[in-house]
Amino acid sequence: MENLVSSIQPIQPMTFSKIGETEKSAESSTPFLNILKDAVNEYTSLQKTVDEDSTALALGDADNLAQIQIDSFKAEAALQTAVQLTSRVVNAYKEIMQMNI
């Protein structure tokens, strides 16, 4: 029969980064502004595609109705993503403003 109990490992001391190291790691992460800009740019490009598809559909030049619907769903999802990102930022800002210092 195997030994199912393992020995207790000693607790390792906590290590803290220096102030300069924390700033470097914060700089290496993607700023929220870039994430929001990317989401808005993606929505804008998808919306242009949907507008072109709608015009082609209205003129009778559309060949692939399934692709038009897929593009429409993509634009809708991109819009929902951008709205969710902004609402989360507003909620976080409100929480920070309500904190007692």
Sine and cosine of phi, psi and omega as CSV:
sin_phi,cos_phi,sin_psi,cos_psi,sin_omega,cos_omega
0.00,0.00,0.70,-0.71,-0.03,-1.00
-0.98,0.18,0.40,-0.91,0.05,-1.00
-0.99,0.16,0.94,-0.35,-0.05,-1.00
-1.00,0.05,-0.15,0.99,-0.02,-1.00
-0.99,-0.17,0.80,-0.60,0.05,-1.00
-0.98,-0.21,0.40,-0.92,-0.04,-1.00
-0.96,0.28,0.43,-0.90,0.00,-1.00
-0.98,0.22,0.76,-0.64,0.01,-1.00
-1.00,0.05,0.60,-0.80,0.02,-1.00
-0.93,0.38,0.51,-0.86,0.01,-1.00
-0.97,0.25,0.75,-0.66,0.02,-1.00
-0.99,0.12,0.61,-0.79,0.02,-1.00
-0.92,0.39,0.51,-0.86,0.01,-1.00
-0.97,0.26,0.61,-0.79,0.06,-1.00
-0.90,-0.43,0.66,-0.75,-0.01,-1.00
-0.90,-0.44,0.63,-0.78,0.01,-1.00
-0.99,0.12,0.41,-0.91,0.04,-1.00
-0.98,0.20,0.26,-0.97,-0.06,-1.00
-0.87,0.50,-0.68,0.73,0.00,-1.00
-0.90,0.44,-0.57,0.82,-0.01,-1.00
-0.93,0.36,-0.58,0.82,0.01,-1.00
-0.93,0.37,-0.63,0.78,0.02,-1.00
-0.90,0.43,-0.61,0.79,0.02,-1.00
-0.90,0.44,-0.67,0.74,-0.01,-1.00
-0.94,0.35,-0.54,0.84,0.03,-1.00
-0.94,0.34,-0.56,0.83,0.02,-1.00
-0.94,0.33,-0.52,0.86,-0.04,-1.00
-0.97,0.24,-0.35,0.94,0.03,-1.00
-0.98,0.20,0.36,-0.93,-0.03,-1.00
-0.98,0.21,0.82,-0.57,0.02,-1.00
-0.91,0.41,0.50,-0.86,-0.03,-1.00
-0.88,0.47,-0.57,0.82,-0.01,-1.00
-0.85,0.53,-0.65,0.76,0.03,-1.00
-0.91,0.41,-0.62,0.78,0.01,-1.00
-0.91,0.42,-0.69,0.72,0.01,-1.00
-0.92,0.39,-0.66,0.75,0.04,-1.00
-0.88,0.48,-0.67,0.74,0.03,-1.00
-0.88,0.47,-0.66,0.75,0.00,-1.00
-0.91,0.42,-0.66,0.75,0.01,-1.00
-0.93,0.37,-0.66,0.75,0.03,-1.00
-0.89,0.45,-0.64,0.77,0.03,-1.00
-0.90,0.44,-0.68,0.73,0.03,-1.00
-0.89,0.46,-0.68,0.73,-0.01,-1.00
-0.87,0.49,-0.71,0.70,-0.01,-1.00
-0.92,0.39,-0.64,0.77,0.04,-1.00
-0.92,0.39,-0.59,0.81,0.01,-1.00
-0.93,0.38,-0.58,0.81,0.07,-1.00
-0.89,0.46,-0.65,0.76,0.03,-1.00
-0.89,0.45,-0.68,0.73,0.01,-1.00
-0.90,0.43,-0.64,0.77,0.03,-1.00
-0.88,0.47,-0.68,0.74,0.04,-1.00
-0.90,0.43,-0.67,0.74,0.03,-1.00
-0.90,0.44,-0.64,0.76,0.01,-1.00
-0.90,0.43,-0.65,0.76,0.04,-1.00
-0.90,0.43,-0.70,0.72,0.02,-1.00
-0.89,0.45,-0.62,0.79,0.02,-1.00
-0.92,0.39,-0.66,0.75,0.00,-1.00
-0.92,0.39,-0.55,0.84,0.00,-1.00
-0.99,0.10,-0.15,0.99,0.00,-1.00
0.99,0.10,0.26,0.97,-0.01,-1.00
-1.00,-0.08,0.02,1.00,-0.06,-1.00
-0.99,0.15,0.75,-0.66,0.02,-1.00
-0.97,-0.22,-0.56,0.83,-0.13,-0.99
-0.88,-0.47,1.00,-0.06,-0.02,-1.00
-0.92,0.38,-0.53,0.85,0.01,-1.00
-0.90,0.44,-0.66,0.76,0.01,-1.00
-0.92,0.39,-0.57,0.82,0.05,-1.00
-0.90,0.44,-0.67,0.74,0.02,-1.00
-0.93,0.37,-0.64,0.77,0.03,-1.00
-0.89,0.46,-0.70,0.72,0.03,-1.00
-0.88,0.47,-0.61,0.79,0.03,-1.00
-0.90,0.43,-0.68,0.73,0.03,-1.00
-0.91,0.41,-0.60,0.80,0.05,-1.00
-0.89,0.46,-0.70,0.72,0.01,-1.00
-0.90,0.43,-0.64,0.77,0.03,-1.00
-0.90,0.44,-0.67,0.74,0.02,-1.00
-0.91,0.41,-0.63,0.78,0.03,-1.00
-0.91,0.42,-0.64,0.77,0.04,-1.00
-0.90,0.43,-0.70,0.72,0.02,-1.00
-0.89,0.47,-0.61,0.80,0.04,-1.00
-0.90,0.44,-0.72,0.69,0.00,-1.00
-0.90,0.44,-0.65,0.76,0.01,-1.00
-0.91,0.40,-0.67,0.74,0.02,-1.00
-0.90,0.44,-0.65,0.76,0.02,-1.00
-0.88,0.47,-0.72,0.69,-0.02,-1.00
-0.93,0.38,-0.62,0.78,0.01,-1.00
-0.92,0.39,-0.58,0.81,0.05,-1.00
-0.92,0.38,-0.59,0.81,0.04,-1.00
-0.92,0.40,-0.69,0.73,0.01,-1.00
-0.89,0.46,-0.68,0.74,0.03,-1.00
-0.90,0.44,-0.65,0.76,0.03,-1.00
-0.90,0.43,-0.66,0.75,0.03,-1.00
-0.89,0.46,-0.68,0.74,0.02,-1.00
-0.89,0.46,-0.66,0.75,0.03,-1.00
-0.89,0.46,-0.68,0.73,0.00,-1.00
-0.91,0.42,-0.64,0.77,-0.02,-1.00
-0.94,0.35,-0.41,0.91,0.00,-1.00
-1.00,0.04,-0.10,1.00,-0.01,-1.00
-0.94,0.33,0.63,-0.78,0.08,-1.00
-1.00,0.05,0.71,-0.70,0.00,-1.00
-0.96,-0.29,0.00,0.00,0.00,0.00
